Amino acid sequence: MRGVGFPCRCIMDNLGYIAAFLTTFAFIPQAIKTIRTRDTSGLSLAMYACLTVGIFFWLMHGLNKQDYALIGANGATLLLALPIFLIILSNERAARRALKEKSRAQ
């Protein structure tokens, strides 16, 4: 099935690089907003946990294959997604602590 219907492998490679660039840098606005505001009220901890682990595994796969496109795209995406995940985790823990303290005070 590889290459079926496409006249040049280089076209598909270039489409892959463009896709990697777009999907990686799509995280920039969310990362900037989350890091600046620390507001994660609309973000899912479970989703970002799965996403971050998945990106890490893709990075390991790229390193194993010595595929620089996979390494670059997933390395950059991990650098953008990991801080968001850590801020969500921190906010969730703080909310749980506040809830415990509130219930103790009553």
Distance bins in CASP14 RR format, pairs under 12 A and 6 or more apart:
PFRMAT RR
TARGET T0000
AUTHOR 0000-0000-0000
RMODE 2
METHOD distances of the structure
MODEL  1
2 9 0 0 0 0 1 0 0 0 0 0 0
2 12 0 0 0 0 1 0 0 0 0 0 0
3 9 1 0 0 1 0 0 0 0 0 0 0
3 10 0 0 0 0 0 1 0 0 0 0 0
3 11 0 0 0 0 1 0 0 0 0 0 0
3 12 1 0 0 1 0 0 0 0 0 0 0
3 13 0 0 0 0 0 1 0 0 0 0 0
3 15 0 0 0 0 0 1 0 0 0 0 0
4 12 0 0 0 0 0 1 0 0 0 0 0
5 11 0 0 0 0 0 1 0 0 0 0 0
5 12 0 0 0 0 1 0 0 0 0 0 0
6 12 1 0 1 0 0 0 0 0 0 0 0
6 13 0 0 0 0 0 1 0 0 0 0 0
6 14 0 0 0 0 0 1 0 0 0 0 0
6 15 0 0 0 0 1 0 0 0 0 0 0
6 16 0 0 0 0 0 1 0 0 0 0 0
8 14 0 0 0 0 1 0 0 0 0 0 0
8 15 0 0 0 0 0 1 0 0 0 0 0
9 15 0 0 0 0 0 1 0 0 0 0 0
9 16 0 0 0 0 0 1 0 0 0 0 0
10 16 0 0 0 0 0 1 0 0 0 0 0
10 17 0 0 0 0 0 1 0 0 0 0 0
11 17 0 0 0 0 0 1 0 0 0 0 0
11 18 0 0 0 0 0 1 0 0 0 0 0
12 18 0 0 0 0 0 1 0 0 0 0 0
12 19 0 0 0 0 0 1 0 0 0 0 0
12 69 0 0 0 0 0 1 0 0 0 0 0
13 19 0 0 0 0 0 1 0 0 0 0 0
13 20 0 0 0 0 0 1 0 0 0 0 0
13 67 0 0 0 0 0 1 0 0 0 0 0
13 68 0 0 0 0 0 1 0 0 0 0 0
13 69 0 0 0 0 1 0 0 0 0 0 0
14 20 0 0 0 0 0 1 0 0 0 0 0
14 21 0 0 0 0 0 1 0 0 0 0 0
14 69 0 0 0 0 0 1 0 0 0 0 0
15 21 0 0 0 0 0 1 0 0 0 0 0
15 22 0 0 0 0 0 1 0 0 0 0 0
15 69 0 0 0 0 0 1 0 0 0 0 0
16 22 0 0 0 0 1 0 0 0 0 0 0
16 23 0 0 0 0 1 0 0 0 0 0 0
16 24 0 0 0 0 0 1 0 0 0 0 0
16 67 0 0 0 0 0 1 0 0 0 0 0
16 69 1 0 0 1 0 0 0 0 0 0 0
16 70 0 0 0 0 0 1 0 0 0 0 0
16 73 0 0 0 0 1 0 0 0 0 0 0
17 23 0 0 0 0 0 1 0 0 0 0 0
17 24 0 0 0 0 0 1 0 0 0 0 0
17 67 0 0 0 0 0 1 0 0 0 0 0
17 68 0 0 0 0 0 1 0 0 0 0 0
17 69 1 0 0 1 0 0 0 0 0 0 0
17 70 0 0 0 0 0 1 0 0 0 0 0
17 72 0 0 0 0 0 1 0 0 0 0 0
17 73 0 0 0 0 1 0 0 0 0 0 0
18 24 0 0 0 0 0 1 0 0 0 0 0
18 25 0 0 0 0 0 1 0 0 0 0 0
18 69 0 0 0 0 0 1 0 0 0 0 0
18 73 0 0 0 0 0 1 0 0 0 0 0
19 25 0 0 0 0 0 1 0 0 0 0 0
19 26 0 0 0 0 0 1 0 0 0 0 0
19 69 0 0 0 0 1 0 0 0 0 0 0
19 70 0 0 0 0 0 1 0 0 0 0 0
19 73 0 0 0 0 1 0 0 0 0 0 0
20 26 0 0 0 0 0 1 0 0 0 0 0
20 58 0 0 0 0 0 1 0 0 0 0 0
20 62 0 0 0 0 0 1 0 0 0 0 0
20 67 0 0 0 0 0 1 0 0 0 0 0
20 68 0 0 0 0 0 1 0 0 0 0 0
20 69 1 0 1 0 0 0 0 0 0 0 0
20 70 1 0 0 1 0 0 0 0 0 0 0
20 71 0 0 0 0 0 1 0 0 0 0 0
20 72 1 0 0 1 0 0 0 0 0 0 0
20 73 1 1 0 0 0 0 0 0 0 0 0
20 74 0 0 0 0 1 0 0 0 0 0 0
20 75 0 0 0 0 0 1 0 0 0 0 0
20 76 0 0 0 0 1 0 0 0 0 0 0
20 77 0 0 0 0 1 0 0 0 0 0 0
21 27 0 0 0 0 0 1 0 0 0 0 0
21 28 0 0 0 0 0 1 0 0 0 0 0
21 69 0 0 0 0 1 0 0 0 0 0 0
21 72 0 0 0 0 1 0 0 0 0 0 0
21 73 1 0 0 1 0 0 0 0 0 0 0
21 76 0 0 0 0 1 0 0 0 0 0 0
21 77 0 0 0 0 0 1 0 0 0 0 0
22 28 0 0 0 0 0 1 0 0 0 0 0
22 73 0 0 0 0 1 0 0 0 0 0 0
22 76 0 0 0 0 0 1 0 0 0 0 0
22 77 0 0 0 0 0 1 0 0 0 0 0
23 51 0 0 0 0 0 1 0 0 0 0 0
23 55 0 0 0 0 0 1 0 0 0 0 0
23 58 0 0 0 0 0 1 0 0 0 0 0
23 69 0 0 0 0 0 1 0 0 0 0 0
23 72 0 0 0 0 0 1 0 0 0 0 0
23 73 1 0 0 1 0 0 0 0 0 0 0
23 74 0 0 0 0 0 1 0 0 0 0 0
23 76 0 0 0 0 0 1 0 0 0 0 0
23 77 1 0 0 1 0 0 0 0 0 0 0
23 80 0 0 0 0 0 1 0 0 0 0 0
23 81 0 0 0 0 0 1 0 0 0 0 0
24 31 0 0 0 0 0 1 0 0 0 0 0
24 55 0 0 0 0 1 0 0 0 0 0 0
24 58 0 0 0 0 0 1 0 0 0 0 0
24 59 0 0 0 0 0 1 0 0 0 0 0
24 69 0 0 0 0 0 1 0 0 0 0 0
24 70 0 0 0 0 0 1 0 0 0 0 0
24 71 0 0 0 0 0 1 0 0 0 0 0
24 72 1 0 0 1 0 0 0 0 0 0 0
24 73 1 0 1 0 0 0 0 0 0 0 0
24 74 1 0 0 1 0 0 0 0 0 0 0
24 75 0 0 0 0 1 0 0 0 0 0 0
24 76 1 0 1 0 0 0 0 0 0 0 0
24 77 1 0 1 0 0 0 0 0 0 0 0
24 78 0 0 0 0 1 0 0 0 0 0 0
24 79 0 0 0 0 1 0 0 0 0 0 0
24 80 1 0 0 1 0 0 0 0 0 0 0
24 81 0 0 0 0 1 0 0 0 0 0 0
25 31 0 0 0 0 1 0 0 0 0 0 0
25 32 0 0 0 0 0 1 0 0 0 0 0
25 72 0 0 0 0 0 1 0 0 0 0 0
25 73 0 0 0 0 1 0 0 0 0 0 0
25 76 1 0 0 1 0 0 0 0 0 0 0
25 77 0 0 0 0 1 0 0 0 0 0 0
25 79 0 0 0 0 0 1 0 0 0 0 0
25 80 0 0 0 0 1 0 0 0 0 0 0
26 73 0 0 0 0 0 1 0 0 0 0 0
26 76 0 0 0 0 0 1 0 0 0 0 0
26 77 0 0 0 0 1 0 0 0 0 0 0
26 80 0 0 0 0 1 0 0 0 0 0 0
26 81 0 0 0 0 0 1 0 0 0 0 0
27 33 0 0 0 0 0 1 0 0 0 0 0
27 34 0 0 0 0 1 0 0 0 0 0 0
27 35 0 0 0 0 0 1 0 0 0 0 0
27 48 0 0 0 0 0 1 0 0 0 0 0
27 51 0 0 0 0 1 0 0 0 0 0 0
27 52 0 0 0 0 0 1 0 0 0 0 0
27 55 0 0 0 0 1 0 0 0 0 0 0
27 73 0 0 0 0 0 1 0 0 0 0 0
27 74 0 0 0 0 0 1 0 0 0 0 0
27 75 0 0 0 0 0 1 0 0 0 0 0
27 76 0 0 0 0 1 0 0 0 0 0 0
27 77 1 0 0 1 0 0 0 0 0 0 0
27 78 0 0 0 0 1 0 0 0 0 0 0
27 79 0 0 0 0 1 0 0 0 0 0 0
27 80 1 1 0 0 0 0 0 0 0 0 0
27 81 1 0 1 0 0 0 0 0 0 0 0
27 82 0 0 0 0 0 1 0 0 0 0 0
27 83 0 0 0 0 1 0 0 0 0 0 0
27 84 1 0 0 1 0 0 0 0 0 0 0
27 85 0 0 0 0 0 1 0 0 0 0 0
28 34 0 0 0 0 0 1 0 0 0 0 0
28 35 0 0 0 0 0 1 0 0 0 0 0
28 76 0 0 0 0 1 0 0 0 0 0 0
28 77 0 0 0 0 0 1 0 0 0 0 0
28 79 0 0 0 0 0 1 0 0 0 0 0
28 80 1 0 0 1 0 0 0 0 0 0 0
28 81 0 0 0 0 0 1 0 0 0 0 0
28 83 0 0 0 0 0 1 0 0 0 0 0
28 84 0 0 0 0 0 1 0 0 0 0 0
29 35 0 0 0 0 0 1 0 0 0 0 0
29 36 0 0 0 0 0 1 0 0 0 0 0
29 80 0 0 0 0 1 0 0 0 0 0 0
29 84 0 0 0 0 0 1 0 0 0 0 0
30 36 0 0 0 0 0 1 0 0 0 0 0
30 37 0 0 0 0 0 1 0 0 0 0 0
30 39 0 0 0 0 0 1 0 0 0 0 0
30 40 0 0 0 0 0 1 0 0 0 0 0
30 42 0 0 0 0 0 1 0 0 0 0 0
30 43 0 0 0 0 1 0 0 0 0 0 0
30 47 0 0 0 0 0 1 0 0 0 0 0
30 48 0 0 0 0 0 1 0 0 0 0 0
30 51 0 0 0 0 0 1 0 0 0 0 0
30 77 0 0 0 0 0 1 0 0 0 0 0
30 80 1 0 0 1 0 0 0 0 0 0 0
30 81 0 0 0 0 1 0 0 0 0 0 0
30 83 0 0 0 0 0 1 0 0 0 0 0
30 84 1 0 0 1 0 0 0 0 0 0 0
30 85 0 0 0 0 0 1 0 0 0 0 0
30 87 0 0 0 0 0 1 0 0 0 0 0
30 88 0 0 0 0 0 1 0 0 0 0 0
31 37 0 0 0 0 0 1 0 0 0 0 0
31 40 0 0 0 0 0 1 0 0 0 0 0
31 43 0 0 0 0 0 1 0 0 0 0 0
31 48 0 0 0 0 0 1 0 0 0 0 0
31 76 0 0 0 0 0 1 0 0 0 0 0
31 77 0 0 0 0 0 1 0 0 0 0 0
31 78 0 0 0 0 0 1 0 0 0 0 0
31 79 0 0 0 0 1 0 0 0 0 0 0
31 80 1 0 1 0 0 0 0 0 0 0 0
31 81 1 0 0 1 0 0 0 0 0 0 0
31 82 0 0 0 0 1 0 0 0 0 0 0
31 83 1 0 0 1 0 0 0 0 0 0 0
31 84 1 0 1 0 0 0 0 0 0 0 0
31 85 0 0 0 0 0 1 0 0 0 0 0
31 86 0 0 0 0 0 1 0 0 0 0 0
31 87 0 0 0 0 1 0 0 0 0 0 0
31 88 0 0 0 0 0 1 0 0 0 0 0
32 80 0 0 0 0 1 0 0 0 0 0 0
32 83 0 0 0 0 0 1 0 0 0 0 0
32 84 0 0 0 0 0 1 0 0 0 0 0
33 39 1 0 0 1 0 0 0 0 0 0 0
33 40 0 0 0 0 1 0 0 0 0 0 0
33 41 0 0 0 0 0 1 0 0 0 0 0
33 42 0 0 0 0 0 1 0 0 0 0 0
33 43 0 0 0 0 0 1 0 0 0 0 0
33 80 0 0 0 0 0 1 0 0 0 0 0
33 83 0 0 0 0 0 1 0 0 0 0 0
33 84 0 0 0 0 1 0 0 0 0 0 0
33 87 0 0 0 0 0 1 0 0 0 0 0
34 40 1 0 0 1 0 0 0 0 0 0 0
34 41 0 0 0 0 0 1 0 0 0 0 0
34 42 0 0 0 0 0 1 0 0 0 0 0
34 43 1 0 0 1 0 0 0 0 0 0 0
34 48 0 0 0 0 1 0 0 0 0 0 0
34 80 0 0 0 0 1 0 0 0 0 0 0
34 81 0 0 0 0 0 1 0 0 0 0 0
34 82 0 0 0 0 0 1 0 0 0 0 0
34 83 1 0 0 1 0 0 0 0 0 0 0
34 84 1 0 1 0 0 0 0 0 0 0 0
34 85 0 0 0 0 1 0 0 0 0 0 0
34 86 0 0 0 0 1 0 0 0 0 0 0
34 87 1 0 1 0 0 0 0 0 0 0 0
34 88 0 0 0 0 1 0 0 0 0 0 0
34 89 0 0 0 0 0 1 0 0 0 0 0
34 90 0 0 0 0 0 1 0 0 0 0 0
34 91 0 0 0 0 1 0 0 0 0 0 0
35 79 0 0 0 0 0 1 0 0 0 0 0
35 80 0 0 0 0 1 0 0 0 0 0 0
35 81 0 0 0 0 0 1 0 0 0 0 0
35 82 0 0 0 0 0 1 0 0 0 0 0
35 83 1 0 1 0 0 0 0 0 0 0 0
35 84 1 0 0 1 0 0 0 0 0 0 0
35 85 0 0 0 0 0 1 0 0 0 0 0
35 86 0 0 0 0 0 1 0 0 0 0 0
35 87 1 0 0 1 0 0 0 0 0 0 0
35 88 0 0 0 0 0 1 0 0 0 0 0
35 90 0 0 0 0 0 1 0 0 0 0 0
36 83 0 0 0 0 0 1 0 0 0 0 0
36 84 0 0 0 0 0 1 0 0 0 0 0
36 87 0 0 0 0 0 1 0 0 0 0 0
37 43 0 0 0 0 0 1 0 0 0 0 0
37 84 0 0 0 0 0 1 0 0 0 0 0
37 87 0 0 0 0 1 0 0 0 0 0 0
37 91 0 0 0 0 0 1 0 0 0 0 0
38 83 0 0 0 0 0 1 0 0 0 0 0
38 84 0 0 0 0 0 1 0 0 0 0 0
38 86 0 0 0 0 0 1 0 0 0 0 0
38 87 1 0 1 0 0 0 0 0 0 0 0
38 88 0 0 0 0 1 0 0 0 0 0 0
38 90 0 0 0 0 1 0 0 0 0 0 0
38 91 1 0 0 1 0 0 0 0 0 0 0
38 94 0 0 0 0 1 0 0 0 0 0 0
39 84 0 0 0 0 0 1 0 0 0 0 0
39 87 0 0 0 0 1 0 0 0 0 0 0
39 88 0 0 0 0 0 1 0 0 0 0 0
39 91 0 0 0 0 1 0 0 0 0 0 0
40 47 0 0 0 0 0 1 0 0 0 0 0
40 48 0 0 0 0 1 0 0 0 0 0 0
40 83 0 0 0 0 0 1 0 0 0 0 0
40 84 1 0 0 1 0 0 0 0 0 0 0
40 85 0 0 0 0 1 0 0 0 0 0 0
40 86 0 0 0 0 0 1 0 0 0 0 0
40 87 1 0 1 0 0 0 0 0 0 0 0
40 88 1 0 1 0 0 0 0 0 0 0 0
40 89 0 0 0 0 1 0 0 0 0 0 0
40 90 0 0 0 0 1 0 0 0 0 0 0
40 91 1 0 1 0 0 0 0 0 0 0 0
40 92 0 0 0 0 1 0 0 0 0 0 0
40 93 0 0 0 0 0 1 0 0 0 0 0
40 94 0 0 0 0 0 1 0 0 0 0 0
40 95 0 0 0 0 1 0 0 0 0 0 0
41 87 0 0 0 0 0 1 0 0 0 0 0
41 88 0 0 0 0 1 0 0 0 0 0 0
41 91 0 0 0 0 1 0 0 0 0 0 0
41 92 0 0 0 0 0 1 0 0 0 0 0
41 95 0 0 0 0 1 0 0 0 0 0 0
42 48 0 0 0 0 0 1 0 0 0 0 0
42 84 0 0 0 0 0 1 0 0 0 0 0
42 88 0 0 0 0 1 0 0 0 0 0 0
42 91 0 0 0 0 0 1 0 0 0 0 0
42 92 0 0 0 0 0 1 0 0 0 0 0
43 49 0 0 0 0 0 1 0 0 0 0 0
43 51 0 0 0 0 0 1 0 0 0 0 0
43 81 0 0 0 0 0 1 0 0 0 0 0
43 84 1 0 0 1 0 0 0 0 0 0 0
43 85 0 0 0 0 1 0 0 0 0 0 0
43 86 0 0 0 0 0 1 0 0 0 0 0
43 87 0 0 0 0 1 0 0 0 0 0 0
43 88 1 0 1 0 0 0 0 0 0 0 0
43 89 0 0 0 0 0 1 0 0 0 0 0
43 91 0 0 0 0 1 0 0 0 0 0 0
43 92 0 0 0 0 0 1 0 0 0 0 0
44 50 0 0 0 0 1 0 0 0 0 0 0
44 51 0 0 0 0 1 0 0 0 0 0 0
44 52 0 0 0 0 0 1 0 0 0 0 0
44 84 0 0 0 0 0 1 0 0 0 0 0
44 85 0 0 0 0 0 1 0 0 0 0 0
44 88 1 0 0 1 0 0 0 0 0 0 0
44 89 0 0 0 0 0 1 0 0 0 0 0
44 91 0 0 0 0 0 1 0 0 0 0 0
44 92 0 0 0 0 0 1 0 0 0 0 0
45 51 0 0 0 0 0 1 0 0 0 0 0
45 52 0 0 0 0 0 1 0 0 0 0 0
45 84 0 0 0 0 0 1 0 0 0 0 0
45 85 1 0 0 1 0 0 0 0 0 0 0
45 86 0 0 0 0 0 1 0 0 0 0 0
45 87 0 0 0 0 0 1 0 0 0 0 0
45 88 1 0 1 0 0 0 0 0 0 0 0
45 89 1 0 0 1 0 0 0 0 0 0 0
45 90 0 0 0 0 0 1 0 0 0 0 0
45 91 0 0 0 0 1 0 0 0 0 0 0
45 92 1 0 1 0 0 0 0 0 0 0 0
45 93 0 0 0 0 0 1 0 0 0 0 0
45 95 0 0 0 0 0 1 0 0 0 0 0
45 96 0 0 0 0 0 1 0 0 0 0 0
46 52 0 0 0 0 0 1 0 0 0 0 0
46 53 0 0 0 0 0 1 0 0 0 0 0
46 85 0 0 0 0 0 1 0 0 0 0 0
46 88 0 0 0 0 1 0 0 0 0 0 0
46 89 0 0 0 0 0 1 0 0 0 0 0
46 92 0 0 0 0 0 1 0 0 0 0 0
47 53 0 0 0 0 0 1 0 0 0 0 0
47 54 0 0 0 0 0 1 0 0 0 0 0
47 81 0 0 0 0 0 1 0 0 0 0 0
47 84 0 0 0 0 0 1 0 0 0 0 0
47 85 0 0 0 0 1 0 0 0 0 0 0
47 88 0 0 0 0 1 0 0 0 0 0 0
48 54 0 0 0 0 0 1 0 0 0 0 0
48 55 0 0 0 0 0 1 0 0 0 0 0
48 78 0 0 0 0 0 1 0 0 0 0 0
48 80 0 0 0 0 0 1 0 0 0 0 0
48 81 1 0 0 1 0 0 0 0 0 0 0
48 82 0 0 0 0 1 0 0 0 0 0 0
48 83 0 0 0 0 0 1 0 0 0 0 0
48 84 1 0 1 0 0 0 0 0 0 0 0
48 85 1 0 1 0 0 0 0 0 0 0 0
48 86 0 0 0 0 1 0 0 0 0 0 0
48 87 0 0 0 0 1 0 0 0 0 0 0
48 88 1 0 1 0 0 0 0 0 0 0 0
48 89 0 0 0 0 1 0 0 0 0 0 0
48 91 0 0 0 0 0 1 0 0 0 0 0
48 92 0 0 0 0 0 1 0 0 0 0 0
49 55 0 0 0 0 0 1 0 0 0 0 0
49 56 0 0 0 0 0 1 0 0 0 0 0
49 81 0 0 0 0 0 1 0 0 0 0 0
49 82 0 0 0 0 0 1 0 0 0 0 0
49 84 0 0 0 0 0 1 0 0 0 0 0
49 85 1 0 0 1 0 0 0 0 0 0 0
49 86 0 0 0 0 0 1 0 0 0 0 0
49 88 0 0 0 0 1 0 0 0 0 0 0
49 89 0 0 0 0 1 0 0 0 0 0 0
49 92 0 0 0 0 0 1 0 0 0 0 0
50 56 0 0 0 0 0 1 0 0 0 0 0
50 57 0 0 0 0 0 1 0 0 0 0 0
50 81 0 0 0 0 0 1 0 0 0 0 0
50 85 0 0 0 0 1 0 0 0 0 0 0
51 57 0 0 0 0 0 1 0 0 0 0 0
51 58 0 0 0 0 0 1 0 0 0 0 0
51 74 0 0 0 0 0 1 0 0 0 0 0
51 77 0 0 0 0 1 0 0 0 0 0 0
51 78 0 0 0 0 1 0 0 0 0 0 0
51 80 0 0 0 0 0 1 0 0 0 0 0
51 81 1 0 1 0 0 0 0 0 0 0 0
51 82 0 0 0 0 1 0 0 0 0 0 0
51 84 0 0 0 0 1 0 0 0 0 0 0
51 85 1 0 0 1 0 0 0 0 0 0 0
51 88 0 0 0 0 0 1 0 0 0 0 0
52 58 0 0 0 0 0 1 0 0 0 0 0
52 59 0 0 0 0 0 1 0 0 0 0 0
52 74 0 0 0 0 0 1 0 0 0 0 0
52 75 0 0 0 0 0 1 0 0 0 0 0
52 77 0 0 0 0 1 0 0 0 0 0 0
52 78 1 0 0 1 0 0 0 0 0 0 0
52 79 0 0 0 0 0 1 0 0 0 0 0
52 80 0 0 0 0 0 1 0 0 0 0 0
52 81 1 0 1 0 0 0 0 0 0 0 0
52 82 1 0 1 0 0 0 0 0 0 0 0
52 83 0 0 0 0 1 0 0 0 0 0 0
52 84 0 0 0 0 1 0 0 0 0 0 0
52 85 1 0 1 0 0 0 0 0 0 0 0
52 86 0 0 0 0 1 0 0 0 0 0 0
52 87 0 0 0 0 0 1 0 0 0 0 0
52 88 0 0 0 0 1 0 0 0 0 0 0
52 89 0 0 0 0 0 1 0 0 0 0 0
53 59 0 0 0 0 0 1 0 0 0 0 0
53 60 0 0 0 0 0 1 0 0 0 0 0
53 74 0 0 0 0 0 1 0 0 0 0 0
53 78 0 0 0 0 0 1 0 0 0 0 0
53 81 0 0 0 0 0 1 0 0 0 0 0
53 82 0 0 0 0 0 1 0 0 0 0 0
53 85 0 0 0 0 1 0 0 0 0 0 0
54 60 0 0 0 0 1 0 0 0 0 0 0
54 61 0 0 0 0 1 0 0 0 0 0 0
54 74 0 0 0 0 1 0 0 0 0 0 0
54 75 0 0 0 0 0 1 0 0 0 0 0
54 77 0 0 0 0 1 0 0 0 0 0 0
54 78 0 0 0 0 1 0 0 0 0 0 0
54 81 0 0 0 0 1 0 0 0 0 0 0
54 82 0 0 0 0 0 1 0 0 0 0 0
54 85 0 0 0 0 0 1 0 0 0 0 0
55 61 0 0 0 0 0 1 0 0 0 0 0
55 62 0 0 0 0 0 1 0 0 0 0 0
55 70 0 0 0 0 0 1 0 0 0 0 0
55 71 0 0 0 0 0 1 0 0 0 0 0
55 72 0 0 0 0 0 1 0 0 0 0 0
55 73 0 0 0 0 1 0 0 0 0 0 0
55 74 1 0 1 0 0 0 0 0 0 0 0
55 75 1 0 0 1 0 0 0 0 0 0 0
55 76 0 0 0 0 1 0 0 0 0 0 0
55 77 1 0 1 0 0 0 0 0 0 0 0
55 78 1 0 1 0 0 0 0 0 0 0 0
55 79 0 0 0 0 1 0 0 0 0 0 0
55 80 0 0 0 0 1 0 0 0 0 0 0
55 81 1 0 1 0 0 0 0 0 0 0 0
55 82 0 0 0 0 1 0 0 0 0 0 0
55 84 0 0 0 0 0 1 0 0 0 0 0
55 85 0 0 0 0 1 0 0 0 0 0 0
56 62 0 0 0 0 0 1 0 0 0 0 0
56 63 0 0 0 0 0 1 0 0 0 0 0
56 74 1 0 0 1 0 0 0 0 0 0 0
56 75 0 0 0 0 1 0 0 0 0 0 0
56 77 0 0 0 0 1 0 0 0 0 0 0
56 78 1 0 0 1 0 0 0 0 0 0 0
56 79 0 0 0 0 0 1 0 0 0 0 0
56 81 0 0 0 0 1 0 0 0 0 0 0
56 82 0 0 0 0 1 0 0 0 0 0 0
56 85 0 0 0 0 0 1 0 0 0 0 0
57 63 0 0 0 0 0 1 0 0 0 0 0
57 64 0 0 0 0 0 1 0 0 0 0 0
57 70 0 0 0 0 0 1 0 0 0 0 0
57 74 0 0 0 0 1 0 0 0 0 0 0
57 75 0 0 0 0 0 1 0 0 0 0 0
57 77 0 0 0 0 0 1 0 0 0 0 0
57 78 0 0 0 0 0 1 0 0 0 0 0
58 64 0 0 0 0 0 1 0 0 0 0 0
58 65 0 0 0 0 0 1 0 0 0 0 0
58 67 0 0 0 0 1 0 0 0 0 0 0
58 69 0 0 0 0 0 1 0 0 0 0 0
58 70 1 0 0 1 0 0 0 0 0 0 0
58 71 0 0 0 0 1 0 0 0 0 0 0
58 72 0 0 0 0 0 1 0 0 0 0 0
58 73 0 0 0 0 1 0 0 0 0 0 0
58 74 1 0 1 0 0 0 0 0 0 0 0
58 75 0 0 0 0 1 0 0 0 0 0 0
58 76 0 0 0 0 0 1 0 0 0 0 0
58 77 0 0 0 0 1 0 0 0 0 0 0
58 78 0 0 0 0 1 0 0 0 0 0 0
58 81 0 0 0 0 0 1 0 0 0 0 0
59 65 0 0 0 0 0 1 0 0 0 0 0
59 67 0 0 0 0 0 1 0 0 0 0 0
59 68 0 0 0 0 0 1 0 0 0 0 0
59 69 0 0 0 0 0 1 0 0 0 0 0
59 70 1 0 0 1 0 0 0 0 0 0 0
59 71 1 0 0 1 0 0 0 0 0 0 0
59 72 0 0 0 0 1 0 0 0 0 0 0
59 73 0 0 0 0 1 0 0 0 0 0 0
59 74 1 0 1 0 0 0 0 0 0 0 0
59 75 1 0 1 0 0 0 0 0 0 0 0
59 76 0 0 0 0 1 0 0 0 0 0 0
59 77 0 0 0 0 1 0 0 0 0 0 0
59 78 1 0 1 0 0 0 0 0 0 0 0
59 79 0 0 0 0 0 1 0 0 0 0 0
59 81 0 0 0 0 0 1 0 0 0 0 0
59 82 0 0 0 0 0 1 0 0 0 0 0
60 67 0 0 0 0 0 1 0 0 0 0 0
60 70 0 0 0 0 1 0 0 0 0 0 0
60 71 0 0 0 0 1 0 0 0 0 0 0
60 74 0 0 0 0 1 0 0 0 0 0 0
60 75 0 0 0 0 0 1 0 0 0 0 0
60 78 0 0 0 0 0 1 0 0 0 0 0
61 67 1 0 0 1 0 0 0 0 0 0 0
61 69 0 0 0 0 0 1 0 0 0 0 0
61 70 1 0 0 1 0 0 0 0 0 0 0
61 71 0 0 0 0 1 0 0 0 0 0 0
61 73 0 0 0 0 0 1 0 0 0 0 0
61 74 0 0 0 0 1 0 0 0 0 0 0
61 75 0 0 0 0 0 1 0 0 0 0 0
62 68 0 0 0 0 1 0 0 0 0 0 0
62 69 0 0 0 0 1 0 0 0 0 0 0
62 70 1 1 0 0 0 0 0 0 0 0 0
62 71 1 0 1 0 0 0 0 0 0 0 0
62 72 0 0 0 0 1 0 0 0 0 0 0
62 73 0 0 0 0 1 0 0 0 0 0 0
62 74 1 0 0 1 0 0 0 0 0 0 0
62 75 0 0 0 0 1 0 0 0 0 0 0
62 78 0 0 0 0 0 1 0 0 0 0 0
63 70 0 0 0 0 1 0 0 0 0 0 0
63 71 1 0 1 0 0 0 0 0 0 0 0
63 72 0 0 0 0 0 1 0 0 0 0 0
63 74 0 0 0 0 1 0 0 0 0 0 0
63 75 0 0 0 0 1 0 0 0 0 0 0
63 78 0 0 0 0 0 1 0 0 0 0 0
64 70 0 0 0 0 1 0 0 0 0 0 0
64 71 0 0 0 0 1 0 0 0 0 0 0
65 71 0 0 0 0 1 0 0 0 0 0 0
65 74 0 0 0 0 0 1 0 0 0 0 0
66 72 0 0 0 0 0 1 0 0 0 0 0
67 73 0 0 0 0 1 0 0 0 0 0 0
67 74 0 0 0 0 1 0 0 0 0 0 0
67 75 0 0 0 0 0 1 0 0 0 0 0
68 74 0 0 0 0 0 1 0 0 0 0 0
68 75 0 0 0 0 0 1 0 0 0 0 0
69 75 0 0 0 0 0 1 0 0 0 0 0
69 76 0 0 0 0 0 1 0 0 0 0 0
70 76 0 0 0 0 0 1 0 0 0 0 0
70 77 0 0 0 0 0 1 0 0 0 0 0
70 78 0 0 0 0 0 1 0 0 0 0 0
71 77 0 0 0 0 0 1 0 0 0 0 0
71 78 0 0 0 0 0 1 0 0 0 0 0
72 78 0 0 0 0 1 0 0 0 0 0 0
72 79 0 0 0 0 1 0 0 0 0 0 0
72 80 0 0 0 0 0 1 0 0 0 0 0
73 79 0 0 0 0 0 1 0 0 0 0 0
73 80 0 0 0 0 0 1 0 0 0 0 0
73 81 0 0 0 0 0 1 0 0 0 0 0
74 80 0 0 0 0 0 1 0 0 0 0 0
74 81 0 0 0 0 1 0 0 0 0 0 0
74 82 0 0 0 0 0 1 0 0 0 0 0
75 81 0 0 0 0 1 0 0 0 0 0 0
75 82 0 0 0 0 1 0 0 0 0 0 0
76 82 0 0 0 0 0 1 0 0 0 0 0
77 83 0 0 0 0 0 1 0 0 0 0 0
77 84 0 0 0 0 0 1 0 0 0 0 0
77 85 0 0 0 0 0 1 0 0 0 0 0
78 84 0 0 0 0 0 1 0 0 0 0 0
78 85 0 0 0 0 1 0 0 0 0 0 0
78 86 0 0 0 0 0 1 0 0 0 0 0
79 85 0 0 0 0 0 1 0 0 0 0 0
79 86 0 0 0 0 0 1 0 0 0 0 0
80 86 0 0 0 0 0 1 0 0 0 0 0
81 87 0 0 0 0 0 1 0 0 0 0 0
81 88 0 0 0 0 0 1 0 0 0 0 0
82 88 0 0 0 0 0 1 0 0 0 0 0
82 89 0 0 0 0 0 1 0 0 0 0 0
83 89 0 0 0 0 0 1 0 0 0 0 0
83 90 0 0 0 0 0 1 0 0 0 0 0
84 90 0 0 0 0 0 1 0 0 0 0 0
84 91 0 0 0 0 0 1 0 0 0 0 0
85 91 0 0 0 0 0 1 0 0 0 0 0
85 92 0 0 0 0 0 1 0 0 0 0 0
86 92 0 0 0 0 0 1 0 0 0 0 0
86 93 0 0 0 0 0 1 0 0 0 0 0
87 93 0 0 0 0 0 1 0 0 0 0 0
87 94 0 0 0 0 0 1 0 0 0 0 0
88 94 0 0 0 0 0 1 0 0 0 0 0
88 95 0 0 0 0 0 1 0 0 0 0 0
89 95 0 0 0 0 0 1 0 0 0 0 0
89 96 0 0 0 0 0 1 0 0 0 0 0
90 96 0 0 0 0 0 1 0 0 0 0 0
90 97 0 0 0 0 0 1 0 0 0 0 0
91 97 0 0 0 0 0 1 0 0 0 0 0
91 98 0 0 0 0 0 1 0 0 0 0 0
92 98 0 0 0 0 0 1 0 0 0 0 0
92 99 0 0 0 0 0 1 0 0 0 0 0
93 99 0 0 0 0 0 1 0 0 0 0 0
93 100 0 0 0 0 0 1 0 0 0 0 0
94 100 0 0 0 0 0 1 0 0 0 0 0
94 101 0 0 0 0 0 1 0 0 0 0 0
95 101 0 0 0 0 0 1 0 0 0 0 0
95 102 0 0 0 0 0 1 0 0 0 0 0
96 102 0 0 0 0 0 1 0 0 0 0 0
96 103 0 0 0 0 0 1 0 0 0 0 0
97 103 0 0 0 0 0 1 0 0 0 0 0
97 104 0 0 0 0 0 1 0 0 0 0 0
98 104 0 0 0 0 0 1 0 0 0 0 0
98 105 0 0 0 0 0 1 0 0 0 0 0
99 105 0 0 0 0 0 1 0 0 0 0 0
99 106 0 0 0 0 0 1 0 0 0 0 0
100 106 0 0 0 0 0 1 0 0 0 0 0
END
